[in-house]
Amino acid sequence: MASTSDIRNGMIIEWKHGLYEFIEFLHVKPGKGAAFVRSKLRNIKTGQVVDNTFRTNVHFNEVRIEKSKKEYLYRDGDFYVLMDLDNYEMMSVPMDSLEKYSKFLKENMQITIKTTPENDVIGVELPVSVVQEITECEPNIKGNTASGSGKVAYTETGLRVMVPFFVEQGEKIRIDTRTGDYLERA
């Protein structure tokens, strides 16, 4: 059991029938009355951010998160098949638990999976950038480069990204996985 004095950013707790991660918190000690903790929590499953105030005597269950390195092998129906890099065991993960990362996943890519003690996948740490090939983009039109804007392109995984006008179909580009933005040619 953890108390409000144990709170730290990134801590995951079991609260209101779900798993929540502390995004930010502030211990408040008013001149009159009892101290309390004002916090912002993110629901792990839905991503919804909730503001909440805890009294100082509140206790809650801290969830221990395990991180393990995996290699994404392939997609099998409604599952992603991953291989543990330590013991080479295969693991099937439902598509909905990795849905927001799916546009960055390529076969044989190494990722870090965050799981609960019950082996529920609650998150993924991707590399900071990935290299993908452009499969579809608009052709260049003479004079477009003067505006300094870009054009829409689609990568091999279906990711939609804004690229500079000089990038052509078939080229490989580096994409930031945190923002989904074009970084450079690869």
ZINOR-V766760 format. One record per residue. N is the residue number from 1. RES is the residue in one small letter. SS is DSSP state (helix for helix, strand for strand, loop for the rest). PHI is phi in radians with two decimals (NA if undefined). Layout:
n={N	N}
res={RES	RES}
ss={SS	SS}
phi={PHI	PHI}
This chain:
n={1	2	3	4	5	6	7	8	9	10	11	12	13	14	15	16	17	18	19	20	21	22	23	24	25	26	27	28	29	30	31	32	33	34	35	36	37	38	39	40	41	42	43	44	45	46	47	48	49	50	51	52	53	54	55	56	57	58	59	60	61	62	63	64	65	66	67	68	69	70	71	72	73	74	75	76	77	78	79	80	81	82	83	84	85	86	87	88	89	90	91	92	93	94	95	96	97	98	99	100	101	102	103	104	105	106	107	108	109	110	111	112	113	114	115	116	117	118	119	120	121	122	123	124	125	126	127	128	129	130	131	132	133	134	135	136	137	138	139	140	141	142	143	144	145	146	147	148	149	150	151	152	153	154	155	156	157	158	159	160	161	162	163	164	165	166	167	168	169	170	171	172	173	174	175	176	177	178	179	180	181	182	183	184	185	186}
res={m	a	s	t	s	d	i	r	n	g	m	i	i	e	w	k	h	g	l	y	e	f	i	e	f	l	h	v	k	p	g	k	g	a	a	f	v	r	s	k	l	r	n	i	k	t	g	q	v	v	d	n	t	f	r	t	n	v	h	f	n	e	v	r	i	e	k	s	k	k	e	y	l	y	r	d	g	d	f	y	v	l	m	d	l	d	n	y	e	m	m	s	v	p	m	d	s	l	e	k	y	s	k	f	l	k	e	n	m	q	i	t	i	k	t	t	p	e	n	d	v	i	g	v	e	l	p	v	s	v	v	q	e	i	t	e	c	e	p	n	i	k	g	n	t	a	s	g	s	g	k	v	a	y	t	e	t	g	l	r	v	m	v	p	f	f	v	e	q	g	e	k	i	r	i	d	t	r	t	g	d	y	l	e	r	a}
ss={loop	strand	strand	helix	helix	helix	loop	loop	loop	loop	loop	strand	strand	strand	strand	loop	loop	strand	strand	strand	strand	strand	strand	strand	strand	strand	strand	strand	loop	loop	loop	loop	loop	loop	loop	strand	strand	strand	strand	strand	strand	strand	strand	loop	loop	loop	loop	loop	strand	strand	strand	strand	strand	strand	strand	loop	loop	loop	strand	strand	strand	strand	loop	loop	loop	strand	strand	strand	strand	strand	strand	strand	strand	strand	strand	strand	loop	loop	strand	strand	strand	strand	strand	strand	loop	loop	loop	loop	loop	strand	strand	strand	strand	strand	helix	helix	helix	helix	helix	helix	helix	loop	loop	loop	loop	loop	loop	loop	strand	strand	strand	strand	strand	strand	strand	loop	loop	loop	loop	loop	strand	strand	strand	strand	strand	loop	loop	loop	strand	strand	strand	strand	strand	strand	strand	strand	strand	loop	loop	loop	loop	loop	loop	helix	helix	helix	loop	loop	loop	strand	strand	strand	strand	strand	strand	loop	loop	loop	loop	strand	strand	strand	strand	strand	loop	loop	loop	loop	loop	loop	loop	strand	strand	strand	strand	strand	loop	loop	loop	loop	loop	strand	strand	strand	strand	loop}
phi={NA	-1.88	-1.95	-1.15	-1.31	-1.60	-1.10	-2.57	-1.09	1.58	-1.19	-1.97	-2.19	-1.68	-2.68	0.87	1.05	-2.80	-1.76	-2.24	-1.93	-1.28	-1.59	-2.69	-2.68	-2.58	-1.38	-2.06	-2.11	-1.21	-1.11	-2.24	1.79	-1.44	-1.26	-2.65	-2.12	-1.63	-2.46	-2.11	-2.11	-2.01	-1.20	-1.11	-1.30	-1.68	1.46	-1.16	-1.72	-2.19	-1.59	-2.57	-2.03	-1.84	-1.28	-1.24	-1.63	-1.41	-2.12	-2.57	-1.45	-1.49	-1.70	-1.42	-1.77	-1.84	-1.93	-2.48	-1.42	-2.29	-2.06	-1.31	-1.68	-2.90	-1.76	-2.21	1.14	-1.68	-2.29	-1.79	-1.75	-2.08	-2.09	-1.23	-1.36	-1.51	-2.06	1.09	-1.37	-1.55	-2.47	-1.76	-2.06	-1.03	-1.01	-1.14	-1.37	-2.06	-0.97	-1.29	-1.80	-1.05	-1.26	-1.77	-1.32	-2.18	-1.01	1.18	-1.53	-1.60	-2.36	-1.98	-1.75	-1.80	-2.26	-1.46	-1.03	-1.52	1.17	-1.46	-1.33	-2.03	-3.13	-2.40	-1.88	-1.59	-1.04	-1.08	-2.46	-2.26	-1.82	-2.36	-1.66	-1.33	-1.81	-2.68	-2.81	-1.25	-1.28	-1.29	-2.08	-0.98	1.68	-1.16	-1.21	-1.21	-1.34	1.38	-1.59	-2.43	-2.32	-1.47	-2.37	-2.07	-1.69	-1.07	-1.67	1.62	-1.23	-1.65	-2.45	-1.47	-2.20	-1.14	-1.11	-1.33	-1.36	-1.97	-1.10	1.64	-1.40	-1.75	-2.23	-1.75	-2.15	-1.32	-1.32	-1.35	-2.00	1.40	-1.65	-1.15	-1.89	-2.95	-1.25	-1.92}
